[in-house]
């Protein structure tokens, strides 16, 4: 009878933490302390033996622990919910700030600028930046002499016609479009030289790195121009079409005649120098607003903090002049019947 009563009390505690349940617990403990243990002592001759008494005591203590735990969890639901919410919020915060598992040992080291501030870019590092050489001769021009040179020169002049008709004096959009094309030749040439090096088990003389550097530099020109000129949907569509045609055409051309391929790029870079010169002319005359330079350009070319669009166009034009020299130089090497690996590559020449 007593055990059944205690079980009913424990069951009621498990069902909730109301005031009646709390009263039941008090009566439950009082009933155990005042009735159970004294009535079940062996000296009273109550009919229980020592084994029964020990077993019953263990059962009662177990029921007390279960009822106390149930009461504790049900008596403060708001607090429990609050703790759970805090743990979930903490987990979300940790997840948002978490870094990909470093199990493979690949993690980004802490990089800072010269002034001690954190380096904000993942697309290029401080040791890949440079101060542009503005002393380069912008007026240099390779006079076409051979049939191949004349063909390359006329081809580039022909390609300029639709560009002039489409963009006119919108030099920001023109520059953005040209950079999507200008970043292709260096990558194609670098890849083909890389494959040639693998096939023939020979060094490239540094030309793989030089051409890939050119491609990366042109790509950074594009990333800068995108910050200045947000391309419209039809300009993006035009980029897809032009890149698809130009990449495949240049790939085939480089396989057939690297000399002609480099000469065409040399003349393309001459046109780029001319376009950026016109861009600067409009900036100086106030036709285009001389806005502050994008942050990515300031860090990439190590420009002063107060640099403007004019400064950015000036360093980009210098880069194009260097690419002009590199490609005309590469074409001249082939024109002399040599391979690129036989002449030192202009690595780091921007």
C-alpha positions in Angstrom: 0.0 0.0 0.0 2.7 2.4 1.0 4.8 1.6 -2.1 1.8 2.2 -4.4 1.2 5.5 -2.8 4.9 6.5 -3.3 4.7 5.5 -6.9 1.6 7.6 -7.4 3.4 10.6 -5.9 6.4 10.0 -8.2 4.2 9.7 -11.2 2.4 12.9 -10.4 5.8 14.7 -10.1 6.8 13.4 -13.5 3.7 14.8 -15.0 4.4 18.4 -14.0 5.8 20.8 -11.4 2.6 22.3 -10.0 2.1 23.4 -6.4 0.1 20.2 -5.6 3.0 18.2 -6.9 5.4 20.1 -4.7 3.1 19.3 -1.7 3.0 15.7 -2.7 6.8 15.6 -2.7 7.0 17.0 0.7 4.5 14.5 2.0 6.4 11.8 0.2 9.7 12.6 1.9 8.0 13.0 5.2 6.2 9.7 4.8 9.5 7.9 4.1 11.4 9.6 6.9 8.7 9.1 9.6 7.0 5.9 8.7 9.0 3.6 6.4 12.4 3.3 8.0 11.2 3.1 11.7 8.4 0.7 10.9 10.8 -1.6 9.0 13.5 -2.0 11.6 14.4 -5.6 12.3 13.9 -5.2 16.0 10.2 -4.5 15.7 9.3 -7.9 14.3 7.4 -6.5 11.4 7.8 -9.5 9.2 10.5 -8.1 6.8 13.8 -9.7 6.7 17.1 -8.0 6.0 17.1 -8.7 2.3 13.7 -7.3 1.8 14.6 -4.3 3.8 17.7 -3.6 1.8 15.9 -4.1 -1.5 13.0 -1.8 -0.5 15.5 0.9 0.7 17.3 0.9 -2.7 14.0 1.1 -4.6 12.8 4.1 -2.5 16.1 5.9 -2.9 16.0 5.4 -6.7 12.5 6.7 -6.9 13.5 9.8 -4.8 16.3 10.6 -7.2 14.1 10.2 -10.3 11.4 12.3 -8.8 13.8 15.1 -7.8 15.4 15.1 -11.3 12.0 15.3 -13.0 10.9 18.1 -10.7 14.1 20.1 -11.3 13.7 19.9 -15.1 10.0 20.7 -15.2 10.1 23.5 -12.6 12.1 25.9 -14.8 11.2 25.4 -18.5 11.9 29.1 -19.3 15.4 28.8 -18.0 16.1 25.6 -19.9 14.8 27.1 -23.1 17.0 30.2 -22.5 20.1 28.1 -22.1 19.3 26.1 -25.2 18.8 29.2 -27.2 22.1 30.6 -26.0 23.9 27.4 -27.0 22.3 27.5 -30.5 23.2 31.2 -30.9 26.8 30.5 -29.8 27.0 27.6 -32.2 25.8 29.7 -35.1 28.3 32.4 -34.2 31.1 29.9 -34.0 30.0 28.4 -37.3 30.0 31.8 -39.0 33.5 32.6 -37.8 34.8 29.1 -38.3 37.7 28.4 -40.7 37.7 25.3 -42.9 39.2 22.4 -41.1 42.9 22.7 -40.8 43.3 18.9 -40.8 45.3 19.2 -44.1 47.5 21.9 -42.7 46.2 24.4 -45.2 45.4 27.7 -43.5 45.8 31.4 -44.4 48.6 33.0 -42.5 48.0 36.4 -40.9 49.1 39.0 -43.4 49.4 42.7 -42.8 50.2 45.9 -44.8 53.3 47.9 -44.2 51.3 50.1 -41.8 50.2 47.1 -39.7 46.6 46.9 -40.9 45.2 43.5 -42.0 45.6 42.6 -45.6 42.0 42.5 -47.0 42.6 40.6 -50.3 42.7 36.9 -51.1 43.0 37.3 -54.8 46.6 38.6 -54.6 49.2 39.0 -51.8 51.5 41.9 -50.9 54.5 40.3 -52.5 52.6 40.2 -55.8 52.1 44.0 -55.8 54.5 46.5 -57.4 55.0 50.1 -58.3 54.5 50.6 -62.0 57.5 51.7 -64.1 56.1 54.9 -65.6 59.3 55.8 -67.4 58.7 53.3 -70.3 58.5 54.8 -73.8 54.8 54.9 -74.7 55.4 55.9 -78.3 57.4 52.8 -79.4 56.0 51.1 -82.5 57.1 48.0 -84.3 57.1 48.8 -88.0 55.7 45.9 -89.9 58.3 44.5 -92.4 57.5 41.0 -93.3 54.3 39.6 -94.7 53.4 38.1 -91.3 54.0 41.5 -89.5 51.8 43.3 -92.1 49.1 40.7 -91.7 49.1 41.0 -87.9 49.0 44.8 -88.1 46.1 44.9 -90.6 44.2 42.3 -88.6 44.4 44.4 -85.4 43.4 47.6 -87.2 40.4 45.7 -88.7 39.4 44.5 -85.3 39.4 48.0 -83.9 36.7 49.2 -86.3 33.7 47.4 -84.6 35.1 48.4 -81.2 35.2 52.1 -82.1 31.6 51.9 -83.5 30.2 50.1 -80.5 32.0 52.0 -77.6 32.9 55.3 -79.3 34.3 57.4 -76.5 33.0 55.3 -73.6 36.5 54.4 -72.6 35.6 52.8 -69.3 33.4 50.2 -71.1 35.9 49.9 -73.9 38.7 49.2 -71.4 36.6 46.6 -69.6 35.9 44.8 -72.8 39.5 44.9 -74.0 40.8 43.5 -70.7 38.6 40.4 -71.0 40.4 39.8 -74.3 43.9 40.9 -73.3 44.0 38.4 -70.5 43.6 35.4 -72.9 46.9 35.3 -74.9 49.2 35.1 -71.9 47.2 32.2 -70.5 47.0 30.3 -73.8 50.8 30.8 -74.5 51.7 29.8 -71.0 49.6 26.6 -71.1 50.9 25.5 -74.5 54.5 26.1 -73.4 53.8 24.2 -70.2 52.5 21.2 -72.2 55.5 21.4 -74.5 57.8 21.4 -71.5 56.1 18.2 -70.2 56.2 16.5 -73.6 59.8 17.3 -74.4 61.2 17.1 -70.9 62.8 20.5 -71.2 62.8 23.8 -69.4 61.0 26.8 -70.8 63.6 29.4 -70.0 61.1 31.1 -67.6 58.6 32.0 -70.4 55.8 30.0 -68.8 55.9 32.1 -65.7 56.4 35.3 -67.8 53.3 34.7 -69.9 51.1 33.6 -66.9 52.2 36.8 -65.1 51.0 38.8 -68.1 47.6 37.0 -68.0 47.3 37.6 -64.3 48.2 41.3 -64.6 45.6 41.8 -67.4 43.0 40.1 -65.2 43.8 42.5 -62.4 43.2 45.3 -64.9 39.8 43.9 -65.5 39.0 43.5 -61.8 39.9 47.2 -61.3 37.7 48.3 -64.3 34.8 46.3 -63.0 34.9 48.3 -59.8 34.7 51.5 -61.9 32.3 50.5 -64.6 29.5 48.1 -63.8 28.9 46.2 -67.1 25.3 46.0 -68.4 23.7 42.7 -69.3 24.3 43.1 -73.1 28.0 43.9 -72.4 28.4 40.8 -70.4 26.8 38.8 -73.2 29.2 40.4 -75.6 32.1 39.4 -73.4 31.0 35.8 -73.5 30.8 35.8 -77.3 34.1 37.6 -77.9 36.0 35.4 -75.4 34.6 32.2 -76.8 35.7 33.2 -80.4 39.0 34.8 -79.5 40.2 32.0 -77.1 39.7 29.3 -79.7 41.1 31.3 -82.6 44.2 32.4 -80.7 44.8 28.8 -79.5 44.8 27.5 -83.0 47.0 30.4 -84.2 49.5 29.8 -81.4 49.8 26.2 -82.3 50.3 27.0 -86.0 52.6 30.1 -85.6 53.7 31.4 -82.2 55.6 34.1 -84.0 52.5 35.5 -85.6 50.5 35.1 -82.4 52.9 37.1 -80.3 53.1 39.8 -83.1 49.3 40.2 -83.1 49.3 40.6 -79.3 52.1 43.2 -79.6 50.0 45.3 -81.9 46.9 44.8 -79.7 48.9 46.2 -76.8 49.9 49.2 -78.9 46.2 49.9 -79.5 45.6 49.5 -75.7 48.2 52.2 -75.0 46.5 54.5 -77.5 43.0 53.8 -75.9 44.3 54.5 -72.4 46.0 57.7 -73.7 42.6 58.9 -75.0 41.0 57.9 -71.7 43.5 60.1 -69.9 42.8 62.9 -72.3 39.1 62.9 -71.5 40.0 62.8 -67.8 42.2 65.8 -68.1 39.6 67.7 -70.1 36.9 67.0 -67.5 34.7 64.8 -69.8 35.1 61.9 -67.4 34.9 62.5 -63.6 38.2 61.8 -61.9 36.8 59.7 -59.1 38.8 58.2 -56.2 40.8 55.0 -57.1 39.3 51.7 -56.1 40.9 50.1 -53.0 42.0 47.1 -55.0 44.0 49.3 -57.3 45.6 51.2 -54.5 46.9 48.0 -52.9 47.9 46.2 -56.2 49.9 49.1 -57.6 51.0 50.5 -54.2 49.4 53.8 -55.0 48.9 56.6 -52.4 45.7 56.5 -50.3 44.4 59.6 -52.1 45.0 58.2 -55.6 42.4 58.9 -58.3 41.1 57.3 -61.5 43.8 59.2 -63.4 46.5 57.5 -61.4 45.0 54.1 -62.1 44.7 54.6 -65.8 48.3 55.9 -65.9 49.7 52.7 -64.3 47.5 50.4 -66.4 48.8 52.2 -69.6 52.3 51.5 -68.4 51.5 47.8 -67.9 50.2 47.6 -71.5 53.3 49.2 -72.8 55.4 46.5 -71.0 53.2 43.8 -72.5 53.7 45.3 -75.9 57.5 45.0 -75.5 57.3 41.4 -74.2 55.2 40.1 -77.1 57.2 41.9 -79.8 60.3 40.6 -78.2 58.9 37.0 -78.2 57.9 37.3 -81.8 61.4 38.6 -82.8 63.0 35.5 -81.1 60.9 33.3 -83.3 61.6 35.5 -86.3 65.3 34.8 -85.8 64.6 31.0 -86.0 65.1 30.4 -82.2 62.9 29.1 -79.5 61.8 31.2 -76.5 63.7 29.1 -74.1 67.0 30.2 -75.7 66.5 33.8 -74.6 65.9 35.0 -71.0 62.3 35.5 -70.1 61.3 38.9 -68.8 59.9 37.6 -65.5 58.5 40.3 -63.3 58.5 42.8 -66.2 55.3 44.8 -65.9 
